[in-house]
Amino acid sequence: MDRDLQVDAHQLGRFSRALGSSLTSLHEARRALEHVRAGQLGTKELDEACDGFQERWRYGAEQLGTRIKTVHDGVKLSHEGYVQVNKAIESAFKAVEARA
């Protein structure tokens, strides 16, 4: 069964902006947690558990951020390409209509 590729450039743009926003939110969350240090929270055990979480969170957030950025860059590039193609097609149709 043949299927034509259909892309909603508007939705692709919205998805790209949402990915960019999620990167910003992730960065802000990481920055907020960087200021929390052991000794501020309570018992030694709690402080050690928080330090361990902080290290795992930092690593996981960095990995997640890298992957989101890669997807974001690809989606943004695709969106820009589709917008350019749509503008070129529109210009071509206008040129043909002007000649008719």
N, CA, C and O of each residue as an XYZ file, in Angstrom:
400
protein
N       0.847     -1.171      0.000
C       0.000      0.000      0.000
C       0.897      1.241      0.000
O       1.752      1.393      0.872
N       0.700      2.116     -0.972
C       1.472      3.347     -1.054
C       0.902      4.377     -0.094
O      -0.311      4.564      0.001
N       1.793      5.028      0.603
C       1.402      6.117      1.508
C       2.307      7.298      1.218
O       3.528      7.157      1.149
N       1.703      8.460      1.048
C       2.481      9.671      0.864
C       2.859     10.222      2.231
O       2.098     10.120      3.193
N       4.034     10.799      2.297
C       4.480     11.440      3.529
C       3.732     12.757      3.675
O       3.721     13.586      2.766
N       3.117     12.932      4.815
C       2.421     14.180      5.102
C       2.968     14.746      6.397
O       3.037     14.058      7.416
N       3.347     15.986      6.342
C       3.918     16.653      7.511
C       3.157     17.940      7.751
O       2.967     18.739      6.834
N       2.727     18.137      8.967
C       2.107     19.391      9.370
C       3.229     20.265      9.926
O       3.646     20.098     11.073
N       3.712     21.193      9.109
C       4.860     22.022      9.501
C       4.565     22.817     10.769
O       5.453     23.030     11.596
N       3.317     23.255     10.920
C       2.941     24.002     12.126
C       3.124     23.137     13.381
O       3.700     23.584     14.373
N       2.634     21.911     13.325
C       2.773     21.002     14.470
C       4.245     20.649     14.715
O       4.674     20.518     15.861
N       5.002     20.497     13.648
C       6.426     20.213     13.785
C       7.132     21.374     14.481
O       8.012     21.162     15.316
N       6.748     22.587     14.138
C       7.298     23.769     14.806
C       6.935     23.814     16.282
O       7.766     24.147     17.127
N       5.679     23.475     16.586
C       5.243     23.445     17.995
C       6.026     22.392     18.778
O       6.418     22.622     19.922
N       6.249     21.236     18.151
C       7.011     20.168     18.804
C       8.444     20.615     19.055
O       9.003     20.343     20.118
N       9.036     21.294     18.092
C      10.394     21.800     18.251
C      10.472     22.786     19.422
O      11.397     22.724     20.233
N       9.497     23.691     19.502
C       9.488     24.661     20.616
C       9.277     23.955     21.961
O       9.873     24.347     22.964
N       8.440     22.924     21.985
C       8.210     22.176     23.231
C       9.489     21.475     23.681
O       9.797     21.440     24.872
N      10.226     20.921     22.732
C      11.499     20.289     23.084
C      12.485     21.314     23.626
O      13.190     21.052     24.600
N      12.530     22.472     22.997
C      13.413     23.542     23.482
C      13.031     23.977     24.889
O      13.897     24.225     25.729
N      11.735     24.066     25.139
C      11.254     24.434     26.468
C      11.615     23.372     27.508
O      11.970     23.700     28.640
N      11.522     22.102     27.119
C      11.867     21.031     28.066
C      13.355     21.060     28.390
O      13.744     20.759     29.519
N      14.191     21.418     27.423
C      15.624     21.562     27.698
C      15.869     22.672     28.710
O      16.678     22.518     29.625
N      15.172     23.786     28.545
C      15.309     24.902     29.482
C      14.871     24.482     30.881
O      15.554     24.777     31.862
N      13.740     23.799     30.976
C      13.230     23.348     32.277
C      14.187     22.371     32.947
O      14.427     22.452     34.152
N      14.730     21.450     32.163
C      15.677     20.483     32.708
C      16.926     21.195     33.226
O      17.429     20.865     34.300
N      17.420     22.159     32.474
C      18.602     22.921     32.888
C      18.319     23.694     34.183
O      19.156     23.727     35.085
N      17.146     24.308     34.269
C      16.787     25.063     35.476
C      16.662     24.152     36.695
O      17.068     24.528     37.795
N      16.105     22.966     36.506
C      15.988     22.015     37.622
C      17.362     21.570     38.091
O      17.611     21.484     39.293
N      18.255     21.287     37.152
C      19.619     20.889     37.527
C      20.320     22.013     38.271
O      21.006     21.774     39.264
N      20.148     23.242     37.789
C      20.801     24.390     38.429
C      20.267     24.598     39.841
O      21.035     24.914     40.749
N      18.963     24.426     40.039
C      18.370     24.598     41.367
C      18.901     23.557     42.344
O      19.162     23.876     43.504
N      19.064     22.315     41.889
C      19.551     21.258     42.774
C      21.044     21.379     43.077
O      21.508     20.849     44.086
N      21.792     22.056     42.235
C      23.229     22.199     42.470
C      23.523     22.984     43.739
O      24.595     22.842     44.326
N      22.578     23.810     44.162
C      22.798     24.657     45.336
C      22.493     23.939     46.652
O      22.821     24.441     47.727
N      21.870     22.771     46.565
C      21.562     22.007     47.775
C      22.770     21.147     48.104
O      23.238     20.378     47.265
N      23.265     21.274     49.303
C      24.465     20.559     49.730
C      24.177     19.729     50.984
O      23.298     20.040     51.789
N      24.955     18.671     51.104
C      24.871     17.854     52.321
C      25.163     18.758     53.513
O      25.940     19.708     53.410
N      24.551     18.459     54.613
C      24.719     19.266     55.803
C      23.595     20.281     55.950
O      23.413     20.860     57.021
N      22.862     20.491     54.905
C      21.757     21.441     54.946
C      20.431     20.746     55.222
O      19.447     21.399     55.568
N      20.400     19.438     55.072
C      19.122     18.746     55.069
C      18.767     18.067     56.390
O      17.589     17.964     56.729
N      19.747     17.613     57.125
C      19.396     16.945     58.373
C      20.441     15.942     58.804
O      21.608     16.288     58.988
N      20.017     14.685     58.968
C      20.893     13.651     59.494
C      21.981     13.277     58.494
O      21.882     13.572     57.303
N      23.012     12.628     59.000
C      24.120     12.190     58.163
C      23.619     11.246     57.076
O      24.017     11.363     55.917
N      22.753     10.317     57.443
C      22.216      9.350     56.483
C      21.420     10.048     55.377
O      21.544      9.712     54.199
N      20.619     11.006     55.769
C      19.835     11.753     54.788
C      20.762     12.552     53.873
O      20.558     12.598     52.659
N      21.766     13.172     54.453
C      22.722     13.935     53.655
C      23.446     13.038     52.661
O      23.624     13.417     51.503
N      23.867     11.852     53.099
C      24.562     10.919     52.208
C      23.624     10.438     51.092
O      24.028     10.333     49.934
N      22.385     10.151     51.450
C      21.418      9.711     50.446
C      21.176     10.824     49.428
O      21.073     10.560     48.230
N      21.086     12.052     49.897
C      20.878     13.185     48.996
C      22.081     13.401     48.094
O      21.921     13.715     46.915
N      23.280     13.237     48.631
C      24.482     13.366     47.799
C      24.494     12.302     46.707
O      24.832     12.588     45.559
N      24.122     11.070     47.070
C      24.069      9.991     46.085
C      23.036     10.277     45.014
O      23.287     10.072     43.826
N      21.885     10.746     45.432
C      20.849     11.102     44.466
C      21.319     12.222     43.561
O      21.086     12.198     42.353
N      21.981     13.204     44.151
C      22.461     14.353     43.376
C      23.405     13.897     42.271
O      23.324     14.399     41.149
N      24.283     12.972     42.559
C      25.225     12.469     41.550
C      24.485     11.704     40.450
O      24.744     11.915     39.265
N      23.566     10.817     40.838
C      22.802     10.060     39.839
C      21.920     10.990     39.007
O      21.814     10.835     37.790
N      21.297     11.947     39.669
C      20.447     12.902     38.975
C      21.264     13.711     37.966
O      20.834     13.904     36.829
N      22.426     14.177     38.376
C      23.265     14.971     37.488
C      23.616     14.169     36.235
O      23.487     14.665     35.116
N      24.060     12.931     36.433
C      24.439     12.094     35.296
C      23.232     11.830     34.391
O      23.307     12.001     33.175
N      22.127     11.413     34.998
C      20.924     11.109     34.219
C      20.387     12.335     33.499
O      19.978     12.247     32.341
N      20.385     13.463     34.166
C      19.876     14.689     33.556
C      20.775     15.131     32.401
O      20.286     15.618     31.382
N      22.075     14.962     32.560
C      22.992     15.304     31.469
C      22.747     14.402     30.260
O      22.715     14.876     29.124
N      22.577     13.107     30.506
C      22.312     12.177     29.406
C      20.987     12.495     28.732
O      20.901     12.516     27.504
N      19.954     12.741     29.529
C      18.642     13.083     28.995
C      18.712     14.384     28.199
O      18.154     14.483     27.106
N      19.395     15.372     28.750
C      19.546     16.649     28.062
C      20.232     16.497     26.713
O      19.829     17.125     25.735
N      21.261     15.672     26.658
C      21.969     15.425     25.405
C      21.038     14.810     24.372
O      21.034     15.218     23.211
N      20.256     13.835     24.794
C      19.341     13.167     23.867
C      18.215     14.103     23.411
O      17.852     14.113     22.235
N      17.671     14.876     24.332
C      16.612     15.817     23.965
C      17.165     16.854     22.988
O      16.493     17.210     22.020
N      18.372     17.336     23.231
C      18.972     18.324     22.337
C      19.169     17.749     20.938
O      18.933     18.438     19.946
N      19.597     16.501     20.855
C      19.788     15.867     19.548
C      18.466     15.786     18.787
O      18.400     16.110     17.601
N      17.412     15.348     19.486
C      16.089     15.261     18.853
C      15.602     16.663     18.484
O      15.093     16.878     17.385
N      15.759     17.609     19.401
C      15.337     18.987     19.159
C      16.021     19.557     17.920
O      15.363     20.160     17.071
N      17.327     19.373     17.811
C      18.067     19.893     16.662
C      17.550     19.283     15.357
O      17.394     19.989     14.361
N      17.283     17.976     15.362
C      16.768     17.313     14.165
C      15.375     17.780     13.794
O      15.091     18.024     12.621
N      14.504     17.906     14.782
C      13.130     18.361     14.525
C      13.142     19.805     14.032
O      12.416     20.158     13.103
N      13.966     20.630     14.658
C      14.048     22.039     14.246
C      14.548     22.142     12.803
O      13.997     22.902     12.007
N      15.570     21.393     12.473
C      16.104     21.393     11.109
C      15.046     20.900     10.115
O      14.894     21.477      9.038
N      14.322     19.845     10.468
C      13.255     19.331      9.607
C      12.174     20.379      9.402
O      11.714     20.598      8.282
N      11.771     21.024     10.490
C      10.745     22.063     10.404
C      11.187     23.173      9.460
O      10.427     23.589      8.585
N      12.406     23.649      9.634
C      12.916     24.719      8.774
C      12.940     24.279      7.312
O      12.622     25.064      6.419
N      13.314     23.028      7.069
C      13.335     22.505      5.707
C      11.952     22.461      5.087
O      11.770     22.859      3.937
N      10.974     21.977      5.847
C       9.607     21.916      5.331
C       9.045     23.310      5.072
O       8.335     23.512      4.087
N       9.347     24.258      5.925
C       8.882     25.631      5.720
C       9.483     26.189      4.429
O       8.787     26.829      3.641
N      10.771     25.946      4.218
C      11.416     26.428      2.991
C      10.814     25.772      1.751
O      10.575     26.443      0.747
N      10.572     24.480      1.816
C       9.964     23.775      0.681
C       8.571     24.322      0.400
O       8.218     24.557     -0.756
N       7.777     24.526      1.448
C       6.428     25.066      1.264
C       6.468     26.450      0.628
O       5.651     26.758     -0.240
N       7.412     27.285      1.054
C       7.532     28.626      0.469
C       7.955     28.526     -1.001
O       7.452     29.275     -1.839
N       8.860     27.624     -1.315
C       9.307     27.454     -2.701
C       8.167     26.968     -3.588
O       8.012     27.435     -4.716
N       7.378     26.040     -3.086
C       6.227     25.539     -3.850
C       5.216     26.663     -4.062
O       4.690     26.830     -5.162
N       4.952     27.419     -3.027
C       4.014     28.547     -3.143
C       4.519     29.554     -4.175
O       3.741     30.040     -4.996
N       5.798     29.867     -4.138
C       6.371     30.803     -5.118
C       6.265     30.249     -6.535
O       5.967     30.988     -7.473
N       6.507     28.957     -6.688
C       6.417     28.333     -8.008
C       4.991     28.402     -8.540
O       4.793     28.702     -9.717
N       4.006     28.132     -7.710
C       2.614     28.211     -8.143
C       2.240     29.645     -8.520
O       1.537     29.868     -9.506
N       2.708     30.608     -7.741
C       2.411     32.009     -8.046
C       3.038     32.414     -9.384
O       2.441     33.160    -10.161
N       4.239     31.916     -9.636
C       4.916     32.227    -10.901
C       4.147     31.626    -12.086
O       4.004     32.271    -13.125
N       3.660     30.407    -11.931
C       2.888     29.755    -12.982
C       1.577     30.503    -13.210
O       1.176     30.725    -14.352
N       0.917     30.886    -12.134
C      -0.350     31.625    -12.251
C      -0.134     32.971    -12.930
O      -0.973     33.415    -13.714
N       0.980     33.617    -12.635
C       1.260     34.924    -13.237
C       1.479     34.809    -14.739
O       1.174     35.740    -15.484
N       2.003     33.677    -15.187
C       2.250     33.463    -16.609
C       0.970     33.078    -17.362
O       0.875     33.249    -18.578
N       0.003     32.564    -16.625
C      -1.224     32.072    -17.269
C      -2.154     33.164    -17.686
O      -3.219     32.890    -18.238
